[in-house]
Amino acid sequence: MVEKAHYIVVKKIDDIEVRDYPELILAIVEDFDDDRAFGLLYNYISGENKSRKKISMTAPVISSEKIPMTAPVISQKNFMAFVMPSTYDKSTIPEPKNRRVKIRIQPKKTLAIQRFSGYATSKKTELKIKQLLSTLEKNNFKTKGEPFLMRYNSPFAPGFIRRNEVAIEIN
């Protein structure tokens, strides 16, 4: 069984969950397409690190999502991140050999999440992000940053069992 990032559901609004996440350690790659980013991160957890340790896969895999906007928006870089197992802390996480893989400490955050199943196509993900942002706006929530996608299953999992979530940080 794959370890999943721990969180506490603090509120539900329609099909949205508001969750508190603790500090997380992430292995992150920026400015690569999903396939290349996944490969770099997979190599890191497979032992391409200075300790040559294999690191267990966890869920979710987190990636940036771009949605069309009608006004100019300055957005963060494209990224993909693996959440590191909870058995590691800042001092014990293996250092990557590849300089493209960075270790980042994600501070505690409150996120609004909308879950969906199936394949996380661009069109479906964009629709879910729009629904998430609309529900938050109707309920007077203030968002921070850009929406992102969290995927919980292997790329080989059939669509009907896939768990995906779109998320955005809220105040």
KOLGU-919787 format. One record per atom (N, C-alpha, C): x negated, y, z negated. Coordinates in steps of 0.1 Angstrom, whole numbers, plus 5000, padded with zeros to 4 digits. Example, Ala and Ser with C-alpha at 12.3 -4.5 7.8 and 13.67 -1.06 7.14 Angstrom:
486849434922487749554922486849674922487249784929486349894929487150004921
***
This chain:
499249885000500050005000499150125000499450225008498750345010499150444998498150504992498450604982498950724989500050784983500650904988500351024978500251144984499951264976501051274966500751294953501651314942502351444943503651454940504451574939505651554930506151674926507351674918508451754925509651694927510751764934511351854923511351984925511852074916513252134919513652114932514952164936515352104950516652084952517152044965518152144970517952184983518852274989519252205003520552165004520952095016519951975018519351965030518351855032516951895030516752005023515352055020515052015005513751975003513251954990512252064987512252124975511252214970510352134961509052124964508152034957506952114952506552074939505252124934504252014936503152054942501951974945500852014936500151914930498951954922497751994932496652024926495452044934495151924941494751934954494451814962493051834968492351734970491051734978491451694992491051775002491351745016490051735024489951635033488951635043489651695055489051795061489751875072488851895084489451895095488751925108489552035115488952145120489652255126489252255141490152315149489952345163489652225172490352105169490251995178491651945180491951875192493251815194493451705184494651655182494951565172494151435173493951385185493251255187491751265183491151375187489751395183489551425168490451505163490451535148490651415140491651335144491951205137490651115137490051105149488851025150487751065141487451195140486451255132486751225117487951245113488351215099488351065096488750985105488750845103487250795102486350845110484950805109484450845095484850965090484351005077484850905066486150865066486550775055486150635058485650605070485150465073483650455069483050555064481650545059480750645065481150735074480250835080480250955070479650925059479451025048478050985042477551085035476151065029476050955019477150915013477150795004477350665011477750675024478150555032479250475025480150545018481250485011482450485020483250375020484450375026485550435017486350515022487350585014488750535019489550505009490950455013491750555020492550515030493450595037494550635028495050755028496150805020497250865030498350905024499350975032499751095024500151195031500351215045499051265052499051245065498051315074498751455077498051555075498651695076498051765088498851825096498351905108499152035110498452125116499052255119500052235130501052325130502052315141502252455146502252475159502552605165503952605170504652705167506052725172506152855180506852845191506952975199507653085190507053205191507653315184507953425195508853515191509153625200508353745198507653755187506753865184505353815182504353905184503053855182502753815167502153705166501853645153500353605153499653635142498253585141498453465132497953355137498153225129496753165127496853075117495653005113495152915125493952855123493352765133494152635133494052565144494552425145493752345135494452255128493752175119494352035117493651945112494151815107493451785094494151735085493551705072494051565066493151495060493451375052493351415038494351375030494351395016493451285010492551315001491651224995492351144984491951024981492550944970492351014957493251004948493251064935492151014926491450914930490350864922489050954923489151044933487951134935488251264929487151334925487251474921486251554929486151684926485151774933483751714933483351654922481951614920481751474926482751394928482551254933482951224947483551324954483951304968482751294977482551194985481351184993481251305003480051345005479751455014479751405029480451475038480551425052479151445058478851345067477651365076477851455087479051445093479451535104479851675099479151775104479351915100480751965104481451895113482851935117483851895106483551805098484451755087484051835074485051905069484851995057485651935046485151945034485951915022486452045016487752045014488352165008489252124996489252214986490152194975491352274978492452204978493752274980494352304967494552434963495052464950496552424949497052424936498452384934499352474943500352414948501252484957502652434955503652524959505052494960505352494974505952384979506252364993507752334995508252395006509652355010509452255021510152145020509952025029511251985036511251955049512351885055511851755062512451645058512051515062512751485075512051405084512751345095512051215100512751135107512151005111511951005126511350895131511050885145509650945148509450955161508151015166508251165164507151225159507051365157506651435170507551435179507251505192507251655189506651735198506551875197507951935196508851885205510251945205510951915192510851785187511551755175510951825163509651835163509051905152509352055152509452115163509752255165511252275160512152195163513552195159513652195144512852095138512952085123512352205116511252265122510652385116511752495116512352515127513452615128514552595118514952465116515952435107515452465092514252435089513652455076513652605074513052685083512952825081514352895080515252855087516652905087517252885073517152755068517752725055517052815044515752825045515052905035515453055036515653105048516053245049517453265043518353175046519753185041519753185026518753115020518753105005517753194999517353295006516453405001515053354996514553255002513153214998512153295007511053335001509953395008508853295011508453285023507453185027506053255028505053165028503653205029502953125039502253185048501453105058502353045069501852945075502452885087503052755083504052705090504552575088503552465093503652345087502752245091503552105091502952005097503551875098502751775089503551695083502951585074503451455080502551365083502951225089502451125079503351025076503050925066502750785071502850765084502650625089501550615099501050495101500050465111500550505125499650545133500050575147500650455154500550335149501050215155502450175150502950245140504250215134505350245144506350165145507450195154508250315149508850385158509450515155510550505145511350395144512450395135512050385120510750345118510350345104509450465100509150555109508250665107508850765098508050815089508450925080507551045083508251155086507551285089508151395081507451495079507951615072507351735077508251845079507751975081507752045068506752135066506552205053506052345055506352425045505852565045505752595030504652675027504552725013505552825010506052824998507052924993506552994980507053114978506653184965507453124954
***
